[in-house]
Amino acid sequence: MVNQGVIATNLARLRAHRNLSQEELAKAANISRVALGKIERGTVVPRSKTLSDLAQGLGVSVRELVSTIDPISNVRFRADQRVNNREQILAETSTWLGAYKWLESELGDHQSFTLAPLVGENTDPIQLAEMARKALALNLKESMRDICGLLEDEGVKVLLLKKATDAFFGLSVGPGDGGPAVVVNTWGRISVERWIFTAAHELGHILLHKEAFDRSCAKEVEQEEREADRFASHFLMPDPGF
């Protein structure tokens, strides 16, 4: 049986993600704005034809409208207030993690997190970067050729998303929700160098700020950002490498 609450939640999230007003989506689906409002409030279960028309108006499949998204809470997602698709990014991350965990289970292949002993071990980002490189058998003069490949080999799941905004660069998920994982925005207008730095920056948060992984917190903490930046800088290119 279709869960009207699930439909309501997904519909409101996807409409916000597409930056559509209720009036615009209602017109695309050939229903009234009042009817759409009732569906989004979960007071009415739409007919199959209406579901199909709503999905078409949103540019998604009907399955995306009726599928339950498992919420992730152990996530650090702090972004500029201009990001209006935060819930959609979290939903896509949750779906991806669920698929990843299922595949690991089916294949019996789970890669443990090599750097797990370093989580919370040192609050100095420069020293921690050196410790991380040592744990990964990287010498202090070795450049970082493929950080995403490196992270995946060492037990960090990596998701590359393309979101047309320069207000969101990335996020990280803690072990409690299928992580550790990092998500990087690889939109074409963001430089490759920024993609690389973001991956290292989010790894810094995983190692430095385990208490900061809280979905309800959306505001940046300047000190934490500076610390993650310092970690990323020295992890990617320690002083001897210059």
C-alpha positions in Angstrom: 0.0 0.0 0.0 1.3 3.5 -0.9 2.2 5.5 2.1 0.7 9.0 1.8 3.2 10.5 4.3 6.1 9.2 2.2 4.6 10.7 -0.9 4.0 14.0 0.8 7.6 14.2 2.1 9.1 13.3 -1.2 6.9 15.5 -3.2 7.6 18.6 -1.1 11.4 17.9 -1.2 11.6 17.3 -4.9 9.5 20.3 -5.7 11.8 22.5 -3.6 14.8 20.9 -5.3 13.4 21.8 -8.7 12.6 25.3 -7.4 9.0 25.1 -8.4 6.1 26.8 -6.7 3.0 24.7 -5.9 1.1 26.6 -8.6 3.8 25.8 -11.2 3.8 22.1 -10.4 0.0 21.9 -10.2 -0.2 23.3 -13.6 2.3 20.9 -15.0 0.4 18.0 -13.5 -3.1 19.3 -14.6 -4.4 19.5 -11.0 -5.4 22.5 -8.8 -3.0 24.1 -6.4 -5.4 23.2 -3.6 -5.3 19.6 -4.5 -1.5 19.6 -4.6 -1.4 21.3 -1.2 -3.5 18.4 0.2 -1.2 15.8 -1.3 1.9 17.6 0.1 0.2 17.8 3.6 -0.5 14.1 3.4 -4.2 14.4 3.7 -5.0 13.0 0.3 -3.6 9.9 -1.5 -3.2 10.8 -5.2 -4.5 8.5 -7.9 -2.0 6.6 -10.1 -2.6 9.0 -13.0 -2.0 12.0 -10.8 1.2 10.4 -9.4 2.4 9.8 -12.9 1.7 13.4 -13.9 3.4 14.8 -10.8 6.5 12.6 -11.5 6.6 13.9 -15.1 6.3 17.5 -13.9 9.2 17.0 -11.6 11.3 15.0 -14.1 11.6 12.0 -11.9 10.2 8.4 -11.8 7.1 7.5 -9.9 9.3 5.2 -7.8 11.1 8.3 -6.5 7.8 9.7 -5.3 6.7 6.6 -3.4 10.0 5.2 -2.1 10.9 5.6 1.6 14.2 7.3 2.2 16.0 6.2 5.3 17.1 9.3 7.2 20.8 9.7 8.0 21.6 11.6 11.2 25.4 11.0 11.7 26.2 13.5 8.9 28.1 16.8 8.8 26.5 19.0 6.2 27.3 22.7 6.8 26.7 24.9 3.8 26.0 28.4 2.7 22.4 29.6 3.4 21.9 29.8 -0.4 21.7 26.0 -0.6 18.0 25.4 -1.0 18.3 21.7 -1.9 19.9 20.4 1.4 17.2 17.8 2.0 17.5 16.5 -1.6 21.3 16.1 -1.3 20.8 14.3 2.0 18.2 12.0 0.4 20.5 11.2 -2.5 23.3 10.5 -0.1 21.1 8.2 2.0 19.9 6.3 -1.1 23.5 5.8 -2.3 24.7 4.6 1.1 21.9 2.2 1.3 22.7 0.7 -2.1 26.4 0.6 -1.2 25.8 -1.2 2.1 23.5 -3.7 0.3 26.2 -4.4 -2.3 28.8 -4.9 0.4 26.5 -7.4 2.2 25.7 -9.3 -1.0 29.4 -9.6 -2.0 30.6 -10.1 1.5 33.2 -7.4 0.9 33.5 -4.7 3.4 36.6 -2.5 3.5 37.5 -1.4 7.0 38.5 2.2 7.7 42.3 2.2 7.9 42.4 5.6 9.7 39.8 4.6 12.4 42.4 4.6 15.2 43.2 8.2 14.4 39.6 9.5 14.9 39.7 11.9 17.9 43.4 10.9 18.5 44.9 14.4 17.9 43.4 17.8 17.8 46.3 19.4 16.0 45.4 19.3 12.3 49.0 19.4 11.0 50.2 16.6 13.3 47.1 14.6 12.4 47.7 15.1 8.7 51.3 13.7 9.2 49.9 10.8 11.2 47.4 10.0 8.5 50.0 10.1 5.7 52.2 7.8 7.8 49.3 5.4 8.4 48.7 5.3 4.6 52.4 4.8 3.9 52.7 8.1 2.1 56.1 9.8 2.5 56.1 13.5 3.3 57.3 14.4 -0.2 54.9 12.2 -2.1 52.1 14.1 -4.0 48.5 13.0 -3.9 47.7 11.6 -7.4 44.2 10.2 -6.8 42.7 11.1 -3.5 39.3 9.5 -4.2 40.9 6.2 -5.2 43.1 6.4 -2.1 40.1 7.0 0.2 38.1 4.2 -1.3 41.0 1.8 -0.9 41.3 2.7 2.8 37.6 2.3 3.6 36.1 5.7 2.9 33.1 5.6 0.6 33.2 8.5 -2.0 30.2 9.9 -3.8 30.6 12.4 -6.6 27.5 14.6 -7.1 26.9 17.3 -9.6 24.9 20.1 -8.1 24.7 23.4 -10.0 25.7 25.6 -7.1 28.9 27.0 -5.7 27.3 27.2 -2.2 27.8 23.5 -1.6 31.2 21.8 -2.0 30.8 18.6 0.0 29.7 16.8 3.2 30.8 13.8 5.3 29.0 10.9 6.9 30.2 9.3 10.1 30.4 5.5 10.8 27.0 5.5 12.4 25.1 5.7 9.1 27.2 3.5 6.9 30.2 5.8 6.7 32.8 7.0 6.8 31.9 8.6 3.6 32.6 11.9 1.8 30.4 13.5 -0.8 32.0 16.0 -3.3 30.2 18.4 -5.6 31.8 17.9 -9.0 29.8 20.6 -10.8 31.7 21.8 -13.9 32.0 25.4 -12.6 33.9 24.2 -9.5 37.6 23.5 -10.2 39.1 20.1 -10.0 41.5 21.4 -7.4 38.5 22.4 -5.3 37.1 18.8 -5.7 40.4 17.4 -4.4 40.6 19.8 -1.5 37.0 19.2 -0.5 37.6 15.4 -0.3 40.6 16.0 2.0 38.7 18.7 4.0 35.8 16.3 4.7 38.3 13.6 5.7 39.7 16.2 8.2 36.2 16.6 9.7 35.9 12.8 10.0 39.2 12.6 11.9 39.0 15.8 13.9 35.3 16.5 14.7 33.5 13.3 15.5 31.2 15.1 17.9 30.1 17.5 15.1 28.2 14.9 13.0 24.7 16.0 13.6 22.1 16.4 10.8 20.3 19.1 12.7 23.3 21.4 12.7 23.5 23.4 9.5 25.5 26.5 10.6 29.3 26.5 9.9 31.7 26.6 12.9 34.6 28.8 11.8 37.2 27.1 14.0 36.2 23.7 12.7 36.4 24.9 9.1 39.9 26.4 9.7 41.1 23.2 11.3 39.7 21.0 8.4 41.4 23.4 5.9 44.7 23.1 7.7 44.4 19.3 7.8 43.6 19.2 4.0 46.4 21.5 3.1 49.1 19.5 4.9 47.5 16.1 4.0 47.7 17.0 0.3 51.0 18.7 0.4 53.1 18.7 3.6 55.9 21.3 4.0 58.7 18.9 2.8 56.8 18.4 -0.4 57.4 22.0 -1.4 
